[in-house]
Amino acid sequence: MRFDEFLKYAPKVLNVELPATHAHAKMVPPNREELLKNTDFTKISPKKAAVMMLFYPKKELTHLALILRTSYNGVHSSQIAFPGGKVEPEDIDLKQTAIRETHEEIGVHPNSINVIRAFTEVYIPPSNYMVYPFLGYSHDELEFVLQDDEVAGIVEFPLADFLDDKILKTSTIKTSYADSIDVPGFQVNEHFIWGATAMMLSELKETLKLVL
């Protein structure tokens, strides 16, 4: 889809009732749904983070940006994610967290990001984070500047590919809680995206299909 067309439809997302749990459920890894049902969030006090689901033009076509996390000794090592990170004391709200972290991780200036709305939060049990996604866009073709200690690369793909159900796959992977398990996700080029990021992508995909 051309980016000028996307801009005509994007504001309609504000009037859509988010599919939330229904969309998330399509990408919930095995055993995760039962775990979430039995989780008392008042007792575990999850840490908070925010991410940016950022659309932008590339050669006049609408693209979405994800990041490849660097390899480190942690549960999210080398995973595909949205740019974002944990809330810092100086952040006035979660939206500012998402904007600030996007600037720090991939070099997109805050003045270039137009935030449309917040999407439904997703809890990540292995790291005890509640992640709050925001949908935004930039009018500019982006030149990414990576935060080397956290970001190993950028994964870009066109909106048309994202909306195509052919990218929905199931893959056998190793996780923090299982050596071999079949999980649903999105196949983007050579990258398989699963877990919390796939749950956010699922809600985004379902929502955009209502307005485009």
Residue frames relative to the residue before (quaternion, step in Angstrom):
aa qw qx qy qz dx dy dz
M 1.0000 0.0000 0.0000 0.0000 0.00 0.00 0.00
R 0.4776 -0.6551 0.5031 0.2993 3.54 -0.97 0.87
F 0.5607 -0.6408 0.4056 0.3324 3.56 -1.03 0.79
D 0.6238 0.5371 -0.3598 0.4392 3.61 1.01 -0.65
E 0.6196 0.5159 -0.3381 0.4855 3.59 1.16 -0.55
F 0.6223 0.5509 -0.3312 0.4468 3.56 0.98 -0.88
L 0.6604 0.5272 -0.3126 0.4338 3.58 0.92 -0.86
K 0.6117 0.5543 -0.3497 0.4430 3.60 1.14 -0.53
Y 0.7550 0.4062 -0.1971 0.4755 3.55 1.04 -0.85
A 0.5461 0.6809 -0.3835 0.3017 3.58 1.08 -0.72
P 0.6591 0.5157 -0.3444 0.4256 3.68 0.84 -0.78
K 0.5713 0.6086 -0.3837 0.3950 3.61 1.16 -0.48
V 0.5143 0.6463 -0.4143 0.3822 3.57 1.22 -0.38
L 0.5775 0.6082 -0.3660 0.4033 3.58 1.14 -0.60
N 0.7353 0.4291 -0.2224 0.4751 3.58 1.09 -0.68
V 0.5650 0.6133 -0.3706 0.4091 3.58 1.31 0.01
E 0.3797 -0.6731 0.5787 0.2606 3.55 -1.09 0.74
L 0.4212 -0.7411 0.4641 0.2408 3.55 -0.53 1.18
P 0.4736 -0.6975 0.4629 0.2737 3.61 -0.95 0.86
A 0.1655 -0.8679 0.4621 0.0756 3.56 1.34 -0.22
T 0.8627 0.0840 -0.0355 0.4974 3.57 -0.72 -1.15
H 0.6171 0.5563 -0.3457 0.4362 3.59 1.01 -0.79
A 0.7035 0.4435 -0.2634 0.4889 3.59 0.89 -0.93
H 0.6335 0.5403 -0.3336 0.4421 3.59 0.97 -0.82
A 0.6371 0.5799 -0.3288 0.3870 3.56 0.95 -0.94
K 0.5995 0.5839 -0.3574 0.4146 3.59 1.13 -0.60
M 0.7829 0.3115 -0.1467 0.5182 3.57 1.16 -0.57
V 0.4080 0.7110 -0.4845 0.3054 3.59 1.22 0.23
P 0.4320 -0.6941 0.5047 0.2775 3.63 -0.75 0.96
P 0.6483 -0.5178 0.3756 0.4130 3.63 -1.16 0.52
N 0.8151 0.2291 -0.2238 0.4828 3.57 -1.09 0.88
R 0.5652 0.6176 -0.3946 0.3788 3.60 1.18 -0.40
E 0.6363 0.5500 -0.3405 0.4203 3.60 0.96 -0.84
E 0.6646 0.4911 -0.3007 0.4761 3.59 0.94 -0.89
L 0.6280 0.5413 -0.3272 0.4534 3.56 1.03 -0.81
L 0.6741 0.5012 -0.2980 0.4534 3.57 0.92 -0.91
K 0.6269 0.5480 -0.3358 0.4403 3.58 1.04 -0.77
N 0.7493 0.4006 -0.2005 0.4876 3.57 1.07 -0.79
T 0.5303 0.6417 -0.4021 0.3812 3.59 1.26 0.13
D 0.1984 -0.7544 0.6172 0.1030 3.57 -0.87 1.02
F 0.2671 -0.8224 0.4823 0.1401 3.56 -0.09 1.31
T 0.5788 0.5828 -0.3839 0.4219 3.60 1.19 -0.37
K 0.6910 0.4724 -0.2753 0.4728 3.58 1.20 -0.51
I 0.7465 0.4154 -0.2307 0.4659 3.59 1.02 -0.71
S 0.1976 -0.8310 0.5012 0.1386 3.62 1.27 -0.29
P 0.1002 -0.8357 0.5375 0.0509 3.62 0.39 1.17
K 0.4794 -0.6088 0.5436 0.3225 3.53 -1.21 0.57
K 0.3493 -0.7560 0.5189 0.1927 3.59 -1.14 0.55
A 0.0181 0.7626 -0.6461 0.0240 3.53 -1.15 0.80
A 0.1620 -0.7731 0.6047 0.1025 3.57 -1.26 0.37
V 0.1263 -0.7942 0.5931 0.0394 3.56 -1.09 0.79
M 0.3464 -0.7347 0.5530 0.1854 3.54 -1.30 0.45
M 0.1972 -0.7328 0.6430 0.1027 3.55 -0.85 1.08
L 0.0065 -0.8801 0.4683 -0.0782 3.54 0.17 1.38
F 0.1430 -0.7677 0.6225 0.0523 3.54 -0.83 1.12
Y 0.0546 0.7885 -0.6060 0.0899 3.55 -1.16 0.71
P 0.5185 -0.6414 0.4524 0.3392 3.61 -1.17 0.35
K 0.0262 0.7473 -0.6640 -0.0006 3.54 -1.19 0.69
K 0.8042 -0.1166 -0.0035 0.5828 3.55 -0.39 1.28
E 0.7026 -0.5089 0.2100 0.4508 3.53 1.06 1.07
L 0.6389 0.5015 -0.3397 0.4742 3.62 1.26 -0.05
T 0.5230 -0.6510 0.4615 0.2995 3.57 -1.12 0.74
H 0.0357 -0.7992 0.5994 -0.0262 3.56 -0.85 1.05
L 0.2613 -0.7243 0.6179 0.1594 3.52 -1.35 0.45
A 0.2412 -0.7933 0.5472 0.1144 3.58 -0.98 0.87
L 0.0336 -0.7427 0.6687 0.0126 3.52 -1.09 0.91
I 0.3225 -0.7394 0.5519 0.2116 3.57 -1.23 0.28
L 0.3314 -0.6775 0.6152 0.2294 3.52 -1.33 0.46
R 0.3521 -0.7495 0.5247 0.1973 3.55 -0.58 1.16
T 0.5374 -0.6114 0.4716 0.3391 3.55 -1.14 0.61
S 0.5392 -0.5989 0.4832 0.3422 3.55 -1.31 0.34
Y 0.1854 0.7642 -0.5966 0.1604 3.58 -0.80 1.05
N 0.5964 -0.5701 0.4232 0.3745 3.56 -1.26 0.18
G 0.5285 0.6003 -0.4319 0.4168 3.56 0.24 1.30
V 0.6754 -0.5452 0.3250 0.3756 3.57 -1.27 0.40
H 0.7423 0.3868 -0.2346 0.4943 3.62 1.14 -0.43
S 0.2645 0.7968 -0.4976 0.2181 3.56 1.25 0.42
S 0.8739 0.0511 -0.0674 0.4788 3.58 -1.02 0.95
Q 0.4600 0.6821 -0.4557 0.3398 3.60 1.15 0.45
I 0.4674 -0.6249 0.5422 0.3116 3.53 -1.35 0.36
A 0.0726 0.8028 -0.5829 0.1023 3.57 -0.86 0.96
F 0.5253 -0.5474 0.5117 0.4032 3.53 -1.34 -0.06
P 0.5504 -0.5659 0.4626 0.4036 3.61 -1.11 0.45
G 0.4098 0.6867 -0.5155 0.3079 3.55 -0.93 0.91
G 0.0147 -0.8101 0.5861 0.0020 3.53 -1.28 -0.03
K 0.7621 -0.4147 0.2672 0.4194 3.51 -1.35 -0.09
V 0.5766 -0.5806 0.4637 0.3399 3.51 -1.29 0.56
E 0.1862 -0.7669 0.6070 0.0935 3.55 -1.01 0.92
P 0.6668 -0.5421 0.3289 0.3916 3.62 -1.11 0.61
E 0.6851 0.5034 -0.2966 0.4350 3.60 1.04 -0.69
D 0.5365 0.6275 -0.4104 0.3873 3.63 1.22 -0.24
I 0.3792 -0.7443 0.5040 0.2196 3.58 -0.80 0.99
D 0.7861 -0.0665 0.0337 0.6136 3.58 1.21 -0.48
L 0.7150 -0.4577 0.3168 0.4231 3.56 -1.32 0.10
K 0.5971 0.5604 -0.3649 0.4431 3.59 1.06 -0.65
Q 0.6573 0.4956 -0.3185 0.4700 3.58 0.94 -0.81
T 0.5891 0.5637 -0.3646 0.4498 3.59 1.08 -0.68
A 0.6789 0.4961 -0.2928 0.4553 3.57 0.85 -1.00
I 0.6656 0.4977 -0.2993 0.4687 3.59 0.96 -0.87
R 0.6691 0.5091 -0.3009 0.4502 3.59 0.87 -0.97
E 0.6869 0.4863 -0.2848 0.4590 3.56 0.87 -0.96
T 0.6188 0.5339 -0.3456 0.4611 3.60 1.05 -0.69
H 0.6360 0.5144 -0.3186 0.4790 3.56 1.06 -0.77
E 0.6923 0.4874 -0.2829 0.4507 3.58 0.87 -0.95
E 0.7498 0.4417 -0.2333 0.4338 3.58 0.86 -0.92
I 0.8358 0.1325 -0.0544 0.5299 3.60 0.91 -0.82
G 0.5723 -0.6830 0.3396 0.3011 3.58 1.24 0.35
V 0.4551 0.6632 -0.4754 0.3564 3.62 1.19 0.35
H 0.4091 -0.7442 0.4701 0.2403 3.58 -0.54 1.18
P 0.5942 -0.6018 0.4033 0.3494 3.62 -1.00 0.80
N 0.6477 0.5316 -0.3240 0.4392 3.61 1.04 -0.73
S 0.6549 0.5186 -0.3065 0.4562 3.59 1.25 -0.36
I 0.6653 0.5150 -0.2907 0.4557 3.59 1.26 -0.28
N 0.1144 -0.7666 0.6303 0.0444 3.55 -0.80 1.08
V 0.2140 -0.8003 0.5511 0.1001 3.58 -0.50 1.19
I 0.3056 -0.7649 0.5443 0.1590 3.57 -0.79 1.06
R 0.7556 -0.2906 0.2137 0.5468 3.58 0.77 -0.99
A 0.5370 -0.5733 0.5043 0.3587 3.52 -1.39 0.15
F 0.2514 -0.7286 0.6132 0.1730 3.54 -1.22 0.59
T 0.7122 -0.4772 0.3119 0.4096 3.58 -1.31 0.07
E 0.4818 -0.6861 0.4702 0.2757 3.55 -0.90 0.95
V 0.1988 -0.7610 0.6106 0.0922 3.54 -1.26 0.61
Y 0.2852 -0.7598 0.5608 0.1638 3.56 -0.89 0.95
I 0.1749 -0.7744 0.6030 0.0785 3.58 -1.01 0.91
P 0.3313 -0.8021 0.4613 0.1846 3.61 -0.14 1.27
P 0.6674 0.5316 -0.3545 0.3824 3.68 0.72 -0.89
S 0.7823 0.2855 -0.1591 0.5302 3.60 1.04 -0.71
N 0.3639 -0.7613 0.4594 0.2775 3.60 1.35 -0.03
Y 0.4332 0.6609 -0.4898 0.3683 3.56 0.83 1.06
M 0.2163 -0.6941 0.6663 0.1661 3.52 -1.21 0.69
V 0.1349 -0.8261 0.5466 0.0240 3.56 -0.52 1.23
Y 0.1858 -0.7951 0.5748 0.0537 3.54 -0.82 1.09
P 0.1788 -0.8150 0.5438 0.0904 3.63 -0.43 1.18
F 0.1409 -0.7603 0.6291 0.0790 3.53 -1.23 0.66
L 0.3191 -0.7245 0.5797 0.1930 3.55 -1.08 0.79
G 0.1114 0.7993 -0.5816 0.1029 3.55 -0.81 1.02
Y 0.1581 -0.7755 0.5989 0.1225 3.54 -1.30 0.09
S 0.2247 -0.7306 0.6253 0.1573 3.53 -1.32 0.36
H 0.4532 -0.6872 0.5001 0.2687 3.57 -1.00 0.83
D 0.6905 0.5224 -0.2566 0.4295 3.56 1.20 -0.59
E 0.4705 -0.5730 0.5699 0.3543 3.52 -1.29 0.43
L 0.3267 -0.8150 0.4588 0.1362 3.54 -0.64 1.15
E 0.1671 -0.7186 0.6645 0.1189 3.51 -1.23 0.68
F 0.2463 -0.8219 0.4998 0.1185 3.55 -0.26 1.27
V 0.1081 -0.7441 0.6570 0.0534 3.52 -1.13 0.85
L 0.2364 -0.8443 0.4707 0.0992 3.56 -0.22 1.30
Q 0.3978 -0.6588 0.5849 0.2561 3.52 -1.18 0.70
D 0.3621 -0.8226 0.3890 0.2021 3.53 0.08 1.38
D 0.6920 0.4927 -0.3044 0.4310 3.60 0.95 -0.72
E 0.7632 0.3352 -0.2004 0.5148 3.62 1.22 -0.25
V 0.7843 0.2898 -0.1308 0.5328 3.58 1.07 -0.70
A 0.2392 -0.7980 0.5429 0.1060 3.57 -0.68 1.16
G 0.8079 -0.1205 0.1010 0.5680 3.60 1.15 -0.47
I 0.4263 -0.6647 0.5555 0.2605 3.53 -1.40 0.17
V 0.1594 -0.7480 0.6369 0.0978 3.55 -1.06 0.82
E 0.0359 -0.8068 0.5890 -0.0302 3.57 -0.43 1.27
F 0.1368 0.7857 -0.6018 0.0433 3.57 -1.05 0.66
P 0.5696 -0.6368 0.4067 0.3234 3.57 -1.07 0.78
L 0.6146 -0.5549 0.4207 0.3706 3.54 -1.20 0.61
A 0.6183 0.5610 -0.3483 0.4262 3.60 0.98 -0.78
D 0.6576 0.4911 -0.3076 0.4814 3.60 0.99 -0.78
F 0.6345 0.5473 -0.3218 0.4408 3.57 1.02 -0.83
L 0.7083 0.4611 -0.2587 0.4678 3.58 0.98 -0.85
D 0.5732 0.5837 -0.3734 0.4374 3.59 1.27 -0.29
D 0.4112 -0.7446 0.4720 0.2317 3.60 -0.66 1.09
K 0.4801 0.6714 -0.4408 0.3528 3.60 1.22 -0.10
I 0.6491 0.5215 -0.3396 0.4375 3.60 1.13 -0.40
L 0.5319 0.6031 -0.4152 0.4254 3.60 1.28 -0.04
K 0.0798 0.8130 -0.5637 0.1224 3.57 -0.58 1.18
T 0.2606 -0.6917 0.6329 0.2305 3.52 -1.42 0.06
S 0.0272 -0.8172 0.5748 -0.0312 3.56 -0.84 0.97
T 0.3968 -0.6862 0.5553 0.2518 3.56 -1.20 0.59
I 0.0587 0.8191 -0.5614 0.1019 3.56 -0.57 1.17
K 0.4258 -0.6348 0.5663 0.3083 3.53 -1.40 0.08
T 0.0950 -0.8061 0.5837 0.0228 3.58 -0.86 0.98
S 0.6974 -0.4512 0.3478 0.4349 3.54 -1.34 -0.08
Y 0.7727 0.3265 -0.1801 0.5137 3.59 1.22 -0.37
A 0.7832 0.1832 -0.1313 0.5794 3.63 1.25 0.07
D 0.4566 -0.6966 0.4857 0.2652 3.58 -0.99 0.84
S 0.7945 0.0015 0.0229 0.6068 3.58 1.12 -0.65
I 0.1997 0.7830 -0.5565 0.1932 3.56 -0.49 1.20
D 0.3923 -0.7058 0.5408 0.2354 3.59 -1.06 0.77
V 0.0173 0.8087 -0.5857 0.0507 3.57 -0.70 1.08
P 0.4474 -0.6630 0.5211 0.2978 3.60 -1.15 0.58
G 0.1571 0.8029 -0.5650 0.1066 3.55 -1.15 0.53
F 0.5228 -0.5961 0.5084 0.3359 3.51 -1.37 -0.31
Q 0.2264 -0.7551 0.6010 0.1320 3.58 -0.89 0.94
V 0.0220 0.7956 -0.6006 0.0762 3.57 -0.41 1.28
N 0.7889 -0.1491 0.0316 0.5953 3.55 -0.22 1.33
E 0.8017 -0.2338 0.1736 0.5220 3.62 -0.72 -0.99
H 0.6183 0.5767 -0.3283 0.4211 3.59 1.28 -0.06
F 0.1878 -0.7484 0.6253 0.1163 3.56 -1.02 0.88
I 0.1532 -0.8107 0.5645 0.0272 3.55 -0.61 1.21
W 0.0754 0.8108 -0.5696 0.1117 3.57 -0.63 1.12
G 0.7058 0.4881 -0.3153 0.4053 3.56 -1.30 -0.15
A 0.8516 -0.1519 0.1124 0.4890 3.54 -1.17 -0.68
T 0.6520 0.5125 -0.3263 0.4537 3.60 0.95 -0.82
A 0.6433 0.5077 -0.3189 0.4762 3.58 1.02 -0.77
M 0.6224 0.5336 -0.3399 0.4608 3.60 1.04 -0.70
M 0.6561 0.4882 -0.3053 0.4878 3.59 0.99 -0.81
L 0.6408 0.5208 -0.3202 0.4643 3.57 0.98 -0.83
S 0.6309 0.5445 -0.3332 0.4411 3.57 1.01 -0.78
E 0.6689 0.4755 -0.3059 0.4825 3.59 0.93 -0.85
L 0.6310 0.5303 -0.3282 0.4614 3.57 1.01 -0.79
K 0.6604 0.5161 -0.3007 0.4551 3.57 0.91 -0.94
E 0.6788 0.4906 -0.2924 0.4617 3.58 0.85 -0.98
T 0.6597 0.5176 -0.3050 0.4516 3.57 1.00 -0.81
L 0.6727 0.4986 -0.3004 0.4568 3.58 0.88 -0.92
K 0.6219 0.5539 -0.3433 0.4343 3.57 1.06 -0.69
L 0.6260 0.5476 -0.3304 0.4462 3.58 1.21 -0.45
V 0.7846 0.3446 -0.1671 0.4875 3.59 1.13 -0.56
L 0.6641 0.5168 -0.3187 0.4363 3.60 1.14 -0.48
